[in-house]
Amino acid sequence: MKAVLFDMFGVIARVQSPESQAVMERTAGGERDRFWEAYWSQRTPYDRGDVAGPAYWKGVCAALGIPYDAGLVDDLIAADLASWSEVDQRSVDLLRTLAGRGITCGLLSNIPEELAVRYEASQPWLEHFSVVGFSCRIGSAKPEPAAYQWCVRELGLPPEEILFVDDRAENVRAAQELGLQGHMFTSPAELQTALSIALPTAPEDAPR
C-alpha cells in the first residue's frame, strides 16, 4: 500500500450531532422524520454539484410542503454548514503523522460547494492531501464508481496500492469492487493500529 484515500465526514470531520440536527429541525419546522427524509432524498445532486444550495433547499421545502422563502433558505444553509463543521482532532493528528512520514494522502468527500469553500477557508490540514476529490467539483459522489476512478487517476497509482478509509460500508464495498483496498472506519485509534500494520516501516522506526 502506497497511499491512503480518506473519506472526510465520519472519519476526519464529525457527522451531525443531535444538537445540530435539532437546530435544523426547528429552523425548518414540521415533523422530524419527514424533514430528514426530504433532506437526504434531495442530497446527492447537491453533493455532486448539479444544483446549488438555494435550489437544493427549494426542493427540500417543496417536499415538505413549506412555501419557499429566501430568508428561511439562508437560515437552513447556515444551520446545515454549521452541522458539518466539527473536526475530530485525533484524526487530524493521524493525518499529519502520515503526511510527515511521506505517505501519500488523498481525500474523497461527498460535499456541496458551500461546505467545501468553508473547509478550504478554515482547515489548514487540507494541505496534507496531494489529491482532493470534492464530489461537487469532480461531478460524481460515492458510491458512484466515477468518484473513486477520478481519485485513482489523480493519485497515479494502481488501485490495489491505495487504501480507502470510510465509515460507511457501502462506500468501502464500492471501492473494493474497483480494486482498491478498503478499511471500515470505527475510530482514529483503530485506524492507526490498522495502518501501523499495512504501511511500510518508517526508517526511524526500524529495528536497530
Number of C-alpha atoms within 10 A of each C-alpha: 18 18 20 25 27 24 24 21 22 18 24 23 17 16 17 18 11 10 10 16 18 15 16 22 19 12 14 19 12 13 11 14 10 12 18 16 13 17 18 10 12 17 18 21 18 22 28 23 21 15 17 16 19 17 13 21 25 19 19 24 20 13 16 19 10 14 10 15 12 12 9 16 21 14 13 21 19 14 18 18 18 17 20 20 17 15 17 16 13 14 19 19 14 17 23 19 13 19 16 11 14 12 21 19 22 24 21 25 21 25 24 24 20 16 20 18 11 13 16 12 10 10 12 9 13 18 12 20 19 14 20 21 25 24 24 25 18 16 16 24 26 21 17 12 15 14 22 25 16 16 22 21 12 14 21 8 14 13 23 16 15 24 26 26 25 26 18 17 15 13 21 23 19 17 27 18 11 14 15 23 20 22 22 18 21 14 15 19 13 11 17 15 10 13 17 11 9 12 15 14 12 11 8 8 8 8 6 4
